[in-house]
């Protein structure tokens, strides 16, 4: 099999290493590697295969285009060109799948070629293939997942080492877990795109990432971590979705998870995806969510599927966008923190609106209450009353999930 690789960064070089490590097992020939600047790669393998011209890749009779440059442009143009030319595609680009997955899957079907993207979610964790193939006999009704290694690293350092958000972010950047501009990670966009891909495959309906409730970790502070420890919990950025009565409920947000939860046991750059099927029950997939060889391994497995003519239907991307509910309809709890507030008046409202509550702190700085309600609607309605009556300037809310 002859392949052209777009990008020779962390994942691209990892893929090259995995291919070389398995040379005796499978015959995959690297024909060309597209880079922006050849001089940056002088010490790497296959320097003689490097090109800065995309036409050099397409004009060399390749069987598969491996897209590892990320982003929407020019990746979208290159992948569409490959599919239209009846060239198979392997990509790790979750941005592209979340935004244009419907268009690309339709194009691959039209030209009778594959588009595979195992590495787009969970790095080296093999989770998409089980959803598409192994769990086909199940109806998946829920997903809980930690899908972003950067935010999980930051929150782990804030919790375990009492670092501030800024210090934890700097450490993540020094170690290569966070980009110079970390917005896509810390604002939750990366996790939302990955959750939309997982949910689309799991529920056989197109779940668009911008329809999800989305909240990042930039407002999490040391006080949140103190309350979490007081409640025997950790704080994690969790993507969760549920499929019920043809409606998907989906969100990405920081939440409190009990220390006994499997989500609480996954720290630093590791990811976890927990799915629940009607036949198989609960399954957990845990591993490194990023990294050179881990992600390269996922890309390599997609290449082997194409080499061995293994394909599976992923037509869920081509369906109409399903309605997404952003609010938790079931019983739930939440940590509410009020600053510059009228405490007695707020407690009175909480007492009238909530099923139950516990006051964690009512000193001069703030009022912190753990509330228990029949749904998130009840919590939000009580907060609306409190704000409308002018009882507080601001409030922070952290849901708790089991």
Secondary structure, DSSP 8 states (H G I E B T S, - for coil): -EEEEE--SHHHHHHHHHHHHTTTT---EEEEEE-S-GGGGTTSTTGGGEES-HHHHHTT--SEEEE-S-SSTTHHHHHHHHHHTT-EEEE--HHHHHHHHHHHHHHHHHTT--EE-GGGSSTT---HHIIIIITTTS-EEEEEEE--HHHHHHHHHHHHS---HHHHHHHHHHTTSS-SS-HHHHTSHHHHHHHHHHHHHHHTSB--GGGSEE--STT--HHHHHHHHHTTEEEEEEEEEEEETTEEEEEEEEEEEETTSGGGG--TTEEEEEEEETTTEEEEEEEESS-HHHHHHHHHHHHHHHHTT-----GGGGS-B--EE-S--S-EEEEEEEEEE-HHHHHHHHHHH-SEEEEEEESSSEEEEEEEESSHHHHHHHHHHHHHTT-EEEEEEEEEE-
